[in-house]
Amino acid sequence: MNILFLLYCKATNCVHVDAATCNAHMLMVLIFLKYTTMGSIQLAFVVCESGGIAPLRAALRTSWKPLIVPSLFMLITQLGFTISLLETTAANAIMFFSLNPLWAALMGFFFLHDRVAKHTLIAMAIAAGAVVFAFLPVVMRGVLPHGWVQADAQPEGASEPTLHGNVIALATGASLAAFITGSRAGSLADANAPMSAAPAFGSLGAALVAAPFAIRWIHRLSDRAFLAFIFVDALLEAVYDVAMALAAEHITSAEVALVLLLEIPLGPLFVFLCFGETPPSFTLIGCVVLTAALVGHGVVE
């Protein structure tokens, strides 16, 4: 949903307008509106989960330190994912972002001494190969021989891949892995810490970063359909982030990151169901292999 939302922004010129300065400010407006809404939804969930504002305040008073690291990396992830999808092609961003299971496994091993099971390592290797197979032909458009990629297929996201966009996507995947590892470390260090609050603080932090730049330009957004789209996207991603933080309390960082790769095959499926757009054959094959690897891992687990 987040990817569809950002591509919608590109297609409707909700972010990119005439002047370069205006481009940057409208991007800040997008980040401010989305993450203010998203953080508020997440915070409301945490309040309900804690039994009210007073119990949450009491928990934070005694167990706030474990939330610092995951909240910071969630802030970085929110900004990085939004910017990378708008600064390079969607295929590039997703491929580099999807390396996060590797970073999560390494961080979990070195910082938490999590042992990655053999079948998880095998599933990660197959999943990485499937992701590369699914997106590399699109990334390499213009380099691969004629006929390898659909001739009429247009790159999603930015019109051209950019080095800085690719670097941001790669760093964002590492930041997500750090968030997952930090959430797990926090829950292990203090069982009473409200770790589900970390996504809320990260999202609200991202909105706070964008606020000084967004305030002067926010009046330019008047499209009600677009504002409704922001709310729906924020709601769905809020659930996603809170569930990710809760999952990290029960399974290893590598396993959380691996399961999150399900968004790759589900994305093209939803696009097909909503718009009737058939993905390239490389993407279909890669998604099938990835899904089989994840289902097989779940059965073995």
Salt bridges, closest charged atoms under 4 A:
GLU87 OE1 - HIS164 NE2 3.04
ASP114 OD2 - ARG184 NE 2.99
ASP233 OD2 - LYS34 NZ 2.95
GLU237 OE1 - LYS34 NZ 2.78
GLU301 OE1 - HIS119 NE2 2.59
GLU301 OE1 - HIS297 NE2 3.86
